[in-house]
Amino acid sequence: MKPVSELELAQMIRAATGPLRIVGGGARGFGPQPKGDLLQTGGLSGISLYEPGALTIVAGAGTPLTEVEAALAAEGQRLPFEVPDLRALLGREGASTIGGVVAANASGPRRIQAGACRDSLIGVRFVDGSGTVVKNGGRVMKNVTGYDLVKLMAGAHGTLGVLTEVAFKVLPRPEVEATLVKSDLTPEQAVQAMAAALGSPFQVTGAGYVAGQLRLRIEGMAGSVAYRTSALGKLLGAGWDVAEAGQSAALWAELRDVNPLVGQAGAVWRVSVKPSDMPKVLALVGTDTVCDWGGGLIWARVPEEGDVMAGALRGLLAQIGGHATLLRASDETYARVPAFQPEPPELAVLAAGLRARFDPRGLLNPGLMG
Amino acid sequence: MEMPKSDAAIVAQKPAIVAALQEVLPADAVIFDEAEVRAYECDALTAYRCPPLAAVLPRSTAEVAAVLRICHQMGVPVVPRGAGTSLAGGALPTGDCVILGVARMNEVLETDYPNRFIRVQSGRTNLSVTGAVEEDGFFYAPDPSSQLACAIAGNIAMNSGGAHCLKYGVTTNNLLGVTMVQMDGTVLNIGGAHLDAGGLDLLGVICGSEGQLGVVTEATLRILPKPEGALPVLIGFDSNEVAGACVSDIIKAGVLPVAIEFMDRPCIEATEAFAKAGYPMCEALLIIEVEGSKQEIDEQLALIIEIANRHNPVELRRAADEDQAKRIWLGRKSAFGAMGQINDYMCLDGTIPVSSLPYVLRRIGEMSKEYGLGVGNVFHAGDGNMHPLILYNANEPGELEKCEAFGADILKLCVEVGGCLTGEHGVGIEKRDLMKVQFAPEDMEAQLWVKDVFDPKWLLNAAKVFPLDVTASRRG
């Protein structure tokens, strides 16, 4: 099924008698292959409104991400949250849609400074599991009218409704970027340096650590970037190299898309923790990792055997706080290990209650999130 | 604005309710004397008042949970209250309710600079959160103008903004986690020092739910390193259209100021008479503030001034130092007080797409003549969050109603041009009956489902946000 209008989508959902597998571009789905009829949103495509002077863009959920990014780039603007391209990591080939980005709350290195996808999202339209069209939020960036279902839909992986239209606050693209780089750091040293950088007034927009190498990004107007890069280097002490322009951008594209873990067998975890807890997680999962968000986001590759360390990892997170998502694994592994971190019972009951109302027949990607 | 009638059966149970509350709280934390409960009869929307049945002032999450369990068992409605500064009537009681005030819960529980967060009890005031970390070079970004008095609990309930949210976002973008007690006494811990939800983003829907889903007792808030410096520039124009075009051009040029404030002529005149900040007499005035290192400030201000000059400003003042910066901000910060000197006023906060600014201001001017009520406009122009201040005389019979009708027409206009009823104050009772202008029945129904899940008996602040006829069957 590939509806070309919201109305048609609503009719299809109303008429559906069994589970629906909702797919945008097929570029970032994960977890066990959901059962059900394929429902593609790619027909709900097109930018319906873009006002550069108001920093807002509205597009159909099936609009290719590349189309949105190109329209913004033509006006010197961008999505603030730096969308990762996980196709190589996940072994997928589709073209990412903007609705899929929202459904996954997909957010890259700039999340620490500019917020996640959910923070830039200002409006949604969706069709719920009963086939009813619902709108929430709008096209203005300050809006507290009624409950914020916009946030609830971001990261819901289509389980509360099928997105048809999304609206974002966007930001100007900075004039230049530069990255401070230093190699051969232990996880403890890396976490300390990232905390010092992110606690400085120099507006660091990326703080990542891969294969012992620490990277700190600064963006803005040319004179200011030159000053802040130098000031941050002085604050952190000797031994830092500076990568500029395309060289800097390449470092962040590699980290954003988790390239170091691409092309190697094994299961992949995505772990969100308090940044200073990064060394504890690395001590457990090993160093085949990519760390982002000042240490707060860890992509880890582990051997595909047993419970792929789910028990130990999620046990640790139950003590220190955070969550781990199993992003890549075989169907056999997913049969034993849930993709999403199981929630405490008092929260699980609320999530189940919301799903029961937004999707009373249990049609939308059933079982994907729990 | 109508409120539901008190349930006589609950009011009749008052002695039993008070006795049950006194069993779980210290004596000084339960207020039930008819004269004393009057302290809680209204919030900053003072036109509406109703003394509650009782008020409680717990000191811990455990005490909040105990109070809610009792009220849940006895079927007593509860209205949570932060500092009582809501302009929308968010903490307005009903006669049969218990006010649950968190004002005594104001401790800092944890400060963590390496991870850039602070954990506080929710009764702590907004400004004192920054106060707890500023000596170490950090601040809490959301800055509602009531920040000296307003509580974090209320900020979370209303998803409060402020003048600087163009750069730093509003409360929801700076909230990492909460401890919240549901109406049945269940204590929830959601989020924390890590980023983003592992499952559904419950924190995202709790923030801005106006105290209808639970009582937030603790909050983990993101703190940020203070910028090296900040400086404003003041620019006067001879028309609103030109000022609006200038804002749009600045944003399109790739500058992101921390604040772009806009004042129109009636507001400038009132402010000058009151605060004597030395503002130029013109049709529209912009205060644009940028921040960062000296280089960054210089680069940004140079670009802003270059763009402004293309629009033939009647006045352009670049603050050279802290002192001049203060003078530029003085008038803006006194604007509400200045309007209050002239008369009573009602402050609206609809948001509009920035491109509609000139049209909306022109229509407000026309409506002002039709209603015969003065109006001054001061607002956050970068994000389209308007603050029309309608002047009226509360002692003149019928003026409040006329003012409310004028306000409703302005908010309908905001929705008509693609905006919304409220950008940062919340719906409360003030905009409750206008929700149908912005939302279709299905849009509201989906929101009510969330309340059904968190508070199935509809006992928490239930007469707010949604029109009473929409929620009547649920409220019982």
Contacts between the chains, C-beta under 8 A, distances in Angstrom:
chain1	res1	chain2	res2	distance
A	51	B	353	6.6
A	51	B	354	7.5
A	51	B	355	5.7
A	52	B	251	7.5
A	52	B	252	5.1
A	53	B	247	7.7
A	53	B	248	3.2
A	53	B	249	7.2
A	53	B	251	5.5
A	53	B	252	5.0
A	53	B	354	6.3
A	53	B	355	6.4
A	54	B	248	7.2
A	54	B	251	7.4
A	54	B	353	5.3
A	54	B	354	4.2
A	54	B	355	5.6
A	54	B	384	7.0
A	55	B	251	6.0
A	56	B	353	7.1
A	75	B	252	7.2
A	76	B	252	7.8
A	76	B	254	5.5
A	77	B	254	8.0
A	105	B	196	6.5
A	105	B	201	7.4
A	107	B	196	7.4
A	111	B	195	6.7
A	111	B	196	7.9
A	112	B	195	7.7
A	115	B	169	6.3
A	115	B	173	5.3
A	116	B	195	7.1
A	116	B	196	5.6
A	118	B	196	7.5
A	118	B	201	6.2
A	118	B	204	6.2
A	119	B	169	6.3
A	119	B	172	7.6
A	119	B	173	4.8
A	128	B	446	6.8
A	132	B	442	5.1
A	132	B	446	7.9
A	133	B	442	6.7
A	134	B	442	5.6
A	134	B	443	5.6
A	134	B	446	4.6
A	135	B	439	7.6
A	135	B	440	7.5
A	135	B	443	5.4
A	136	B	443	6.6
A	136	B	446	7.2
A	136	B	447	7.6
A	138	B	418	7.0
A	138	B	419	7.1
A	138	B	420	5.4
A	139	B	353	6.2
A	139	B	418	5.6
A	140	B	351	4.3
A	140	B	352	6.7
A	140	B	353	6.1
A	140	B	383	7.3
A	140	B	384	5.3
A	140	B	385	8.0
A	140	B	418	7.3
A	140	B	419	5.1
A	140	B	420	5.9
A	140	B	423	7.2
A	141	B	351	7.8
A	141	B	383	4.9
A	141	B	384	7.2
A	142	B	161	5.5
A	142	B	165	6.7
A	142	B	170	6.6
A	142	B	351	5.0
A	142	B	380	7.4
A	142	B	383	4.8
A	142	B	384	7.1
A	142	B	385	4.5
A	142	B	423	3.7
A	142	B	424	5.8
A	143	B	351	5.9
A	143	B	420	4.5
A	143	B	422	7.6
A	143	B	423	6.2
A	144	B	158	6.1
A	144	B	159	4.7
A	144	B	161	8.0
A	144	B	170	7.9
A	144	B	208	5.1
A	144	B	422	5.4
A	144	B	423	6.6
A	144	B	424	6.0
A	144	B	425	7.3
A	144	B	426	5.5
A	144	B	427	7.6
A	145	B	420	4.5
A	145	B	421	4.7
A	145	B	422	5.1
A	145	B	427	6.2
A	145	B	431	7.4
A	145	B	435	7.4
A	145	B	438	5.7
A	145	B	439	8.0
A	146	B	427	6.7
A	146	B	435	6.6
A	146	B	438	7.6
A	146	B	439	6.4
A	146	B	443	7.7
A	146	B	444	7.1
A	146	B	447	5.2
A	146	B	465	6.6
A	146	B	466	7.8
A	147	B	205	5.8
A	147	B	208	6.8
A	147	B	209	5.5
A	147	B	447	4.3
A	147	B	450	5.5
A	147	B	451	7.9
A	147	B	465	7.9
A	148	B	159	7.0
A	148	B	172	6.7
A	148	B	204	5.8
A	148	B	205	5.6
A	148	B	207	6.7
A	148	B	208	4.8
A	148	B	209	7.7
A	149	B	205	6.7
A	149	B	446	6.3
A	149	B	447	6.6
A	149	B	450	7.5
A	150	B	204	7.7
A	151	B	172	6.9
A	151	B	201	4.9
A	151	B	203	7.8
A	151	B	204	2.5
A	151	B	205	6.0
A	151	B	207	7.7
A	152	B	200	6.3
A	152	B	201	5.7
A	152	B	202	7.7
A	152	B	204	5.9
A	152	B	205	4.6
A	152	B	450	7.6
A	154	B	201	6.3
A	154	B	204	7.3
A	155	B	196	7.2
A	155	B	197	6.2
A	155	B	200	7.2
A	155	B	201	5.4
A	156	B	200	5.8
A	156	B	201	7.6
A	160	B	200	7.5
A	171	B	256	6.6
A	172	B	251	7.5
A	172	B	253	7.8
A	172	B	254	3.7
A	172	B	255	7.1
A	172	B	256	6.0
A	173	B	254	6.9
A	174	B	254	7.6
A	175	B	254	7.2
A	191	B	114	7.8
A	192	B	114	7.7
A	195	B	113	7.6
A	195	B	114	3.9
A	195	B	115	7.3
A	198	B	116	6.3
A	198	B	225	7.7
A	199	B	113	5.8
A	199	B	114	7.2
A	199	B	116	6.5
A	199	B	137	7.7
A	199	B	138	7.7
A	199	B	225	5.4
A	200	B	225	5.9
A	201	B	137	7.4
A	201	B	225	4.9
A	201	B	226	6.2
A	201	B	227	5.4
A	201	B	228	4.9
A	201	B	292	7.9
A	201	B	293	7.7
A	202	B	293	7.8
A	203	B	227	7.8
A	203	B	292	7.0
A	220	B	292	7.8
A	220	B	296	6.6
A	221	B	296	6.6
A	221	B	299	4.5
A	221	B	300	7.0
A	222	B	299	7.9
A	223	B	295	4.7
A	223	B	296	7.6
A	223	B	298	7.8
A	223	B	299	5.3
A	224	B	292	6.3
A	224	B	293	6.1
A	224	B	295	4.9
A	224	B	296	3.7
A	224	B	299	5.8
A	226	B	295	7.8
A	227	B	293	5.4
A	227	B	295	4.6
A	227	B	296	7.5
A	228	B	293	6.3
A	228	B	296	7.7
A	231	B	293	7.4
A	272	B	194	4.7
A	272	B	195	5.7
A	272	B	196	6.0
A	272	B	198	7.0
A	273	B	194	5.1
A	274	B	115	5.2
A	274	B	192	7.3
A	274	B	193	3.9
A	274	B	194	5.4
A	275	B	114	7.3
A	275	B	115	5.3
A	276	B	112	8.0
A	276	B	114	5.2
A	276	B	115	5.5
A	293	B	195	6.3
A	296	B	194	6.1
A	296	B	195	5.5
A	297	B	195	7.3
A	321	B	192	4.4
A	321	B	193	6.2
A	321	B	194	5.8
A	322	B	192	7.5
A	322	B	194	4.3
A	322	B	198	7.8
A	323	B	194	7.2
A	323	B	197	7.7
A	323	B	198	2.8
A	323	B	199	7.9
A	324	B	198	7.7
A	325	B	198	6.8
A	340	B	198	6.3
A	340	B	199	5.9
A	341	B	198	4.3
A	341	B	199	7.2
A	343	B	198	7.2
A	343	B	199	5.2
A	344	B	189	7.7
A	346	B	186	5.5
A	346	B	187	7.9
A	346	B	188	5.8
A	347	B	188	6.5
A	347	B	190	6.8
A	347	B	199	7.2
A	347	B	202	6.8
A	350	B	188	7.8
A	350	B	202	6.3
A	350	B	453	5.8
A	350	B	454	6.8
A	351	B	199	5.7
A	351	B	200	4.9
A	351	B	202	7.4
A	353	B	452	7.8
A	353	B	453	3.8
A	354	B	200	6.5
A	354	B	449	7.1
A	354	B	450	6.8
A	354	B	453	5.5
A	357	B	449	3.9
A	357	B	452	6.7
A	357	B	453	6.8
A	358	B	446	7.1
A	358	B	449	6.7
A	369	B	199	6.2
A	369	B	200	7.3
A	370	B	199	6.9
